[in-house]
């Protein structure tokens, strides 16, 4: 019921909200997407436009979405509305991750009220509903940030290497959506450091391979932006 309420509130907000409402920079984000569409997904120089320094995951995903939309739509307003629908779907995905987190943290039958309160907070929190209609890279960041935290909790509970690597991949996708996802990395590695379920040799292996995945997935972008483009 709480998930249904959260879903319907986000849907209602999408239906009544135009892209420019509470979104002063929406058009700049759209210009980044439009650049990728018109230039065969070539990444622009960071100084080309106001928002063009941002990591590219949201914009690449949106450019694919726009390409598909353009097969049946030929009006900018309709295409922008499709981007809002994408934001809604990604926001619902982030909400699913918060429900998953609540189910793991409060799994016992006697904790059902705590679980309900936890889920209701995320179902009704305005700052999360807000992104259901926004054209903004926060929508992919929220999805991958919540997914990484959910996977981190799953790893903490079961200590399976697969869950750790999936968590690292989710963090990488968050980093390629918005650079403040760097704040999640010390949380993940602190959990690895203090875990009592994993031996030190295994910790070193997980940590090392995790760093390698991070470098391979995100290093190219940060070298490009900070080293090449200064």
C-alpha positions, 0 to 999 in steps of 0.5 A: 500500500505504501509503495502504491501511494508513493508511486501514485504521488509521483505519477500525479506530480508528473501529470500536473508539472511542466518541465520548467516548473521548479527547474531553472536549468532544465533547458540547459540539460536538454541542450546537452542531450540535444548535442549528443543526439545531433553529434552521434553521441560524441561527448562535448567539450565541458565549455560548450554549454552551461551544464556540459561539464556534467558526467554523461550517463544521464545524458547518454541515456536520455539521448537514446530515449530521445532517439526512440521518441523521435521515431513517432514524435516530431515536436520538441514539447512532446519529446521533452514530455517523454524525457519527463516520463523517463525521469518518472520511471527512474525516480520510481526505480530509486523508490523501489531501492528505498523499499528494498533497503527498508525490507532488509533493515527491518526484515523481522515481523515484529519490525513491521511498523518500523519498516512501514515508517521507513518506507512512508518517509521515502514515499512522501519525501518532497525532495524525492517526488520533486525529481519525478518530472525534472529534466536533470541528472539527479534522477540517474544519480538518485537511482544508482546511489540508492541502488549502491546503498541497497547492495552495500547493505545486502553485502554487509548482511551476506558477505557475498563477493558478487554483491560487493562488485555489484555495489561498486558498479552501481557507485561507478554509474552514480559517479558517471551521473554526478560527481558528488557520488564520491561521498559513497565510496568512503562509506563502502570502503569503511564497511569493508574495513570493519566487516567481521564476516570477511578475512583480511586477505579477502578484504584486500582482494575485494578492495583492490578489484573494486578500485580497479573497476572504479578506475576502468569505469570512471577514470577516463571521464575524470582524466578527460575533464580534469587533466585534459580540459583542466 
